[in-house]
Amino acid sequence: RGSTTFDPAPTRGLGEIPQAGPPDADAAVGAARAAMESPEWSGMKPAARARLLNRLADALEANADEFAALETLDNGMPLRDARFFHIAHAVETLRYNAGWATKLNGETIALSGMGDWHAYTLREPVGVVAQIVPWNAPLAMAAAKIAPALAAGCAVILKPAEETSLTALRLAHLIAEIGFPDGAFNLLTGDGETAGAALTAHPGVDKVTFTGSTEVGRLILRAAAGNFKRVTLELGGKTPVIVLPDADPAKAIEGAARAIFTNAGQVCNAGSRLFVHETLHDEVVEGVARIAESIKLGSGFDADTQMGPVISAAQRDRVRDYVRQGVDAGAALRAGGRAVEGEGYFVAPSVLTGTTEDMSVRREEIFGPVLCAMSFADEDLDRIAAQANATDYGLGAVVWTNNLSAAHRLARKLKAGTVRVNGGGLDPALPFGGFKQSGWGRENGREGIDAYTETKAVAIAI
């Protein structure tokens, strides 16, 4: 049994993706467990794991055009974004984590109890890891999960989103071709309710890492309780973008638009709430609205496309419903709301003003190109931070200012896992994760690879 994967613009079936079930999960866990018990993988030297990951990065880079085309077909994103950001970021993530394979060291510890002791710690792989990735950045997210896990010596079972499995399937071919031992990497396709649930509840899985919605994250926590799996969750967001009165308005306009309209707003860290000081509010909001109205929508393969479709008809309707709810509740539509011609799941970039904290459009994660813009008169950083923190989420925050002291002070007050000042983007060296209902744990950086290890303490009497 399988399901059809679609090109979201134009809407057409691309192929059938197998639907894995519990027997397939059993087979994948069995293969991964065998790899963890085999000297070929568990006994492999760290430098050898690093070489394999670097070979995978080289192979992915050599096939970047093919992977970019597959990503655009499956997800709808503009081809240049796929080629020069998503694929490039996946390559860099593999290389970055390859470097960590030889650096997972413990430490010697001085003990104060009676006797003479040699005490030290070890970092050991956590074991079999189930990794579930979303459809908004399929290959980049897959690389962010498999790279540190393989560098740490874990055995991986990757489940891509059923809407966007093509690049994961092609990546599995590369992994097999470059010589990873059998069972070190495994791939299961299918939906979350069947394939994902079978993995998260499986007693042979030692850790689950998931990127997706907060609602599904709660289900994974319950499923993982059976054998106390280690869990990393990167969940929803409602990122505030704060423009202080001393900010460069032109840069703030461009940055605020990019923060919400990139990838059609289908970004967990999308800057969906814009707070602008009243002295700059009209200029900034009008500037973002002009950009929204000028964005060229179309197929990701059209050279002049600036924004592709959202992933599905259901997601298109969901985003449009949020905009309608906001307008019905009294918000003003400054951009968007128009019908989009052409075959595909398109949503016009939208800017709303006059929202209140009780409105769903301002409170809930939309995962689409919809911005709620608000003004503030206060220059007290505590009160500004309180407005920005008035959400169940805490994944990211963005600040635009030329005041160095205000930047540092506000960064400390914002309840978010990542605070970016005057722009900036993701880097595999920078830990990424959220506060509050945006998740547990961190990916990327040293914290990201440590999450795939267990610490063992050893004390030897001398």
Secondary structure, 3 states (H helix, E strand, C coil): CEEEEEEECCEEEEEEEECCCHHHHHHHHHHHHHHHHCHHHHCCCHHHHHHHHHHHHHHHHHCHHHHHHHHHHHHCCCHHHHHHHHHHHHHHHHHHHHHHCCCCCCCEECCCCCCCEEEEEEEEECCEEEEECCCCCHHHHHHHHHHHHHHCCCEEEEECCCCCCHHHHHHHHHHHHHCCCCCCEEECCCCHHHHHHHHHCCCCCCEEEEECCHHHHHHHHHHHCCCCCEEEEECCCCCEEEECCCCCHHHHHHHHHHHHHHHHHCCCCCCCEEEEECCCHHHHHHHHHHHHHHCCECCCCCCCCCECCCCCHHHHHHHHHHHHHHHHCCCEEEECCCCCCCCCCCCCCEEEECCCCCCHHHHCCCCCCEEEEEEECCCCHHHHHHHHCCCCEECEEEEECCCHHHHHHHHHHCCCCEEEECCCCCCCCCCECCEECCEECCECHHHHHHCCEEEEEEEEEC
